[in-house]
Amino acid sequence: MKFLDVARLNQVTSFLQSCSVADRKLQGRVEAYSCKAVGEDRRLSKVLEQQYAAELAASSDMDPDGYAAAAAAASGNMADETALGKLSDPHTRRLLTYLICTMNATFPDYDFSALKPDQFRAENLGRVVNLVNSHLSEFVDKQSPRFLEEVWSAVDAEILLRGAEVYTYVPNMEDDPFSLPGTLWSFNFFFYNREEKKVLFFTCCCTLQGRIGAHSDLYGTDDGASDVMSDVGAPDGVSTLAQDEAESRIGARSDVAEADEDEEDEDEDEDFEVDMDAISIANEEDEDDDAL
């Protein structure tokens, strides 16, 4: 996946990494990626495709002793319908690879290469918007009343929400970045626009102030940023320290992306241009306020 350096998303991320209420602190990111395979992702994509092909071959190799059934069960029933679709469908395999590569890029201390389709769930856009707003409103309403409006405007401008599929990774509650000690709540959502060939990953967790060390490492934040929150009317007013730290991290990742570009095949598709005319998000798709 090729990381896309988007100024408005960087500002949202900076705000999420510098916001706290009482003994609770947010740790979040909103990042966009092109689905163009570069560097290590290209190699991983080939390995995963070979693995899926082998499992498909095993599950379809019928024999009288029932070994095929055992192979299919071991591979997660490749022909079964999942939240991402049937893994026998190349589009589904490609989508699974995109999600895995996005998580590997976001949390480099973890390896998500072994994830299966049943570890993801399809989501409804309206319910996702309601859930995110519900979780974040307590933190942002007083400090930046317009923040949530800016979040969805920035997300929509980059990924074109009405044309996007939405998925979430279901934490295993044992060894992943969403299950660390001190986590009060977390969410993660992938917005995948097939036509734009982009994935936008929006993840955030709420932690106790005294237990943020591991989360800070994972989300690339500076603990001191929580002490320099300014009066914010919109994300362009985020604290200087948080903004500088985020820009430093983004700059480093952009350098890596530029280096990876040199390895790209000439016949790969060019990136689609971003449509900056954001569509209004009014939540008319789902008025249900129930939590996911």
N, C-alpha and C positions, 0 to 999 in steps of 0.2 A: 504494500500500500504506500502511496506517495502522500506524505503529510502536506496539507495545504495551509499556508500561512495567511490567515484571514483576520484582518485588524479587528473587526467587530466581535468575532468570537474570542480573540485574545483578551479583549476588554471584559467580556462576560466572565471568562475564566479567572482573570485577575480579581474581579469582585468576589467570585465564589471562594477564592483562596484567602480573602482578607476579611471575611464576615463572621462575626461571633455574637452570641447572646448569652449573657451570664456565663455559665460554665460549659457551654456548648459551642462548638466551632464547625463551620462548614469546610469540606475539602472537596472541590469539584473541578471538572474540566468539561469544556465543550470544544471538540476538535473535529475537523473535517479531513477526509482522506479521499484521494482519487483511487479508483479500483485498478489502476495500472500497477502491475507487479514489478517491483524493482528490488535489486539486491537480494537479501536473504529471503524476502517474501517470494520472489520468483522461484528460488530453489525449494522453499517449503511447499509452494503450490504444486510443483511437479511431484514431490514426495507424497503429498496427500492424495493427488489424483491417482498415482500408481497404487496407493494403499486402497482407495475406494474401488478401483478397478479390480484389484485382486479379491476383495471381499465380495464384490458383485459376481465375479466368476465363480467363487466358492459357493455362494448361495444359489446359483442357478445350475450347478453341476449335480444333477439328480443321480442317485444310485440306490440300489435296493436295501442297503444297510442303514440308511438314514443319516449318513454323514453330512449330507447337504443341509438337512434341517438343523443339525448341530452347528454347522458353520454359519448358517444364516442367523441363528440365535446369538452366536458369539459376536457377529458383526453388527448387531443391533437391528436385525430384520430390515435389510437394505431396501426391500420392495415396499415396505409399509409406508403409509402416509405419515408425515411428521409436520410440525409447525412450519418447517421450511419447505415442505414438499417431499416428494419421493427421492431418495438418494440415488435411485437409478436414473433420475433426470439430471443431465449435465448442468442445467441452470441451478438446481438445488445444491449440487456439489460445489459449484462456483460460489454461490452465496455463503455456504458454510465456510469455505476457505476465506472469503472476505471478512467474515465476522471473527474468525480465529486470528487472522493477521492483524486486524484492528486491535483486538485485545492484547496481542503480543506486543504491538507497538506502543500501546498506552501503558501497559504494566510490564516493562522489560524484565522485572525480577521473577516473573511467572512464565510458565510455558503452557499454553492452552491448546497445543497441537492435537491432543488426544480427545478433544471435545466432540460429542456426537450431537446430531440434530435434536434429540429429545432433551438436551440441556438448554435449549432456547425455546421461547414462547412468542407467538405472534401477539401483537397488541393493537388496540384501537386508538387512533390518534386523539380523539376527544378525551378518552379516559386518561391517556398519558399526560395531556396538557393539564387536566384537573389534578392529577396526582402530584405532578411537579409543582404546580402553583400552591397546592395545599402544604407541601413540605417546606417550600421556600418562603412562603408569605410571612411567617413569623419572624424570619430573619431580615427581610428586605422592606417590609411595608413602612416601617418608621424611618429607616436609613435611606431608602431609595424607592419611593412609591412607584416610579415608572420602570423599575428594573425588569419586572416580569414581562411587561410590554416590549421592552427592548430585547429581552432574551428571545422571545418567539419571533420577533421581527428579524433579528440577526440569523436565527436558525432557518427561517423560511427563505430569506434572501439567498442563503447558501445551498440549501438542499431542495427547495420547492416542495413544501410539505404535502400539498394535495396530490402530488405524484409519487409520494414516498411510501414504502412499506416500513412498518415499525416492529422491531423485535427487542426482546430483553433476554439476557443471560440469567438463568436460574442458579443462584449461588449454591455451592455444595455444602456450605456451612462448616467446612473443615479446613480447607487450604486454598483460599482465594482472597483477593483484596477487599471483598465485601463482607468478610466474616472475621475481621481482626478484633482483638479485645478492645473494648471501649466504644464499639460501634453501636449507636442508638438506632439508626435507620440508614438505609442506602437505596439508591435506585440506579439503574443503568439502562439506557435505551439506544438502540441503533436505528437510525433513519436511513433507509437504503433507497436511493432513487436509481432505478434500473436504467432509465434513459440517459440521465446525467452521468451515470457510472461513478457515483460517489456514495460514500458512507459518512454520516455524521454521527459521532458518538458523544452522548450526553450522560455523564455519570457524576454522582455526588453522594457523599455520605456525611452524616452528622456524628461527631465524636465528642467525648468528654475532653475538656481542655488538658487534663493531666495525662491523657492516654493517646496523644496525637502523634507520637514519635514515628511509629511505623507508617501511619497514614501520610504523614508529611513527606517521608521518603518516597512513597508510592506515587503521590500526586504532584511531586516536584514543587512543594510549597516551602515558604520560609515562615517558621513559627512566629517571628517578630512582626510579620505583616498584620497580625490580628490587633496589634497595639497602635497601629497608625491609620485606623479607619477615619476617613474624612467625611464631611457632609456630602452625600452623593445625590445629585438630582437625576443622573443617568450614568451608565457605566463609564463614560469618558471622564468621570470625576473620581475614579478609583484611586486608592492611595498610591503615592509615588513608589514606595518600596515594593509593594506587591506588583505594580506595573513593570518596574525595572527588572524584578526577578523573573517575571513571566516572559518579558521580552528576551532576556538572556537565554532562557530555556528554549523558547521558540526559535531564536537565532541559531542555536546549536543544532536543533533538529532540521532547520531549513538547510544548513550547510550539508548535513548528511544526505538530505533529499537531493540536493544539487549534485552531489558526488555520485549518487545512485543513478541519476539521469544518464550519465555517461555510458552506463551498461545497457541501456534500453535498446531493444530491437527497433530498426527503422520502420518495420511494418506494424508497430503497435498503434492503436488508436490514439489520436490527439485528445487532450482534455477538452471537455465541453466548457464553453464560456459560461460564467455565472450570470444568471438573470437577476439583476439587482432590484427589479420591480417586485417587491414583496407583496404576497397576497395577504389579505386581512385574515387573522385567526380569531374567529368569534365563537368557537366551540359549538357551533350549531350541529356538528356531527353527532354529539353525544351529550345530552343534558344530565346524564346519570352522575350523581356526585359520590357514588359509592367508591370506596378505596379498592385498588386492585387486589 
